[in-house]
Amino acid sequence: MSDRPGPLDRATNAASPARVLDRAGVVANLGERVRILGRYESREFADLLGHVWFHGPMLALADGTLLFFEPAERDSDEVLKHEGREVEILGLLKPPPAPSFDVASVEVESMTLIGVD
């Protein structure tokens, strides 16, 4: 019997998005569909030169890494419900939009509050 994964194993693994908790996970999974855990926080979004592009909700990971949401403009009800709370995002990780940005983005497929009964 072989220890190599069969077609069913590969299909199961492909269907299970990686879990991202920090910057290393973001870098390792750019371009992939993932589950990301972090805190929903309103912050300024600035490039590396300090130019502030907007103030709005972002995802703050445990190590301080920030991700902005796509679409960037979020529904006001979503902001009120999630602000300052831990969430799990299912979505596609995208690289920074330009070299002067150090913030990747996540195209949100779904968002779930963590620790809510």
C-alpha positions in Angstrom: 0.0 0.0 0.0 1.3 3.4 -0.9 1.7 6.4 1.4 1.2 8.8 -1.5 -2.1 10.7 -1.5 -4.7 9.4 -3.9 -7.0 11.5 -6.1 -9.6 11.8 -3.3 -7.0 13.0 -0.8 -5.8 15.7 -3.2 -9.4 16.8 -3.9 -10.1 17.1 -0.2 -7.0 19.1 0.5 -7.6 21.4 -2.5 -11.1 22.1 -1.2 -9.9 23.0 2.3 -8.5 26.6 2.3 -5.4 27.2 4.3 -5.8 28.9 7.6 -3.9 32.3 7.8 -3.1 33.8 11.2 -0.1 36.1 10.4 2.2 37.8 7.8 4.0 34.5 7.0 0.7 32.9 6.2 -0.3 35.9 4.0 2.9 35.8 2.0 2.8 32.0 1.6 -0.8 32.0 0.4 -1.1 35.1 -1.9 -3.4 34.3 -4.8 -5.1 31.5 -2.9 -8.5 31.0 -1.3 -8.0 31.0 2.4 -9.6 31.3 5.9 -8.1 34.3 7.8 -8.5 35.0 11.5 -8.2 38.5 12.8 -9.8 41.6 14.3 -12.1 43.9 12.2 -10.8 47.4 12.9 -11.3 50.8 11.3 -7.9 52.2 10.4 -6.2 54.7 8.1 -5.0 53.1 4.9 -1.6 54.6 3.9 1.1 53.8 1.5 4.8 53.4 2.5 5.3 57.1 1.8 2.7 58.0 4.4 0.0 59.2 2.0 -3.4 58.3 3.6 -5.8 57.0 0.9 -8.8 56.4 3.2 -10.0 55.6 6.7 -12.0 52.4 6.9 -12.4 48.8 8.1 -9.4 46.5 7.7 -8.5 43.1 9.1 -5.7 43.2 11.8 -4.0 39.9 12.3 -2.5 38.8 15.7 1.0 39.9 14.7 -0.1 43.4 13.6 -0.3 42.6 9.8 -3.1 44.5 8.2 -5.2 43.4 5.2 -7.7 45.6 3.5 -11.0 44.3 2.2 -12.2 44.1 -1.3 -14.4 45.8 -2.0 -12.9 48.4 0.2 -16.2 50.2 0.9 -18.1 48.2 3.4 -21.8 48.3 4.3 -22.4 50.5 7.4 -24.4 47.7 9.1 -21.4 45.3 8.6 -19.1 47.9 10.2 -21.3 48.4 13.2 -21.8 44.6 13.7 -18.1 43.7 13.3 -16.0 46.7 14.5 -13.5 45.7 17.1 -14.5 42.0 17.0 -12.7 38.8 16.0 -13.8 37.5 12.7 -13.0 34.7 10.3 -12.9 35.6 6.6 -13.2 33.2 3.8 -11.8 34.8 0.6 -9.1 35.2 -2.0 -5.8 36.8 -0.8 -4.5 39.4 -3.2 -1.0 41.0 -3.3 -0.5 44.8 -2.6 -1.9 46.9 -5.4 1.4 48.8 -6.0 5.0 48.6 -4.8 4.5 51.6 -2.4 1.8 49.6 -0.5 2.7 47.1 2.2 -0.8 45.9 2.7 -2.3 42.9 0.8 -6.1 42.6 0.4 -8.7 39.9 0.8 -11.6 39.6 -1.6 -14.3 38.7 0.9 -16.5 35.7 0.2 -17.9 35.3 3.7 -17.3 36.8 7.2 -18.2 35.1 10.5 -17.9 36.6 14.0 -15.8 34.4 16.3 -17.0 33.5 19.7 -20.6 34.4 19.2 -23.2 31.9 20.2 
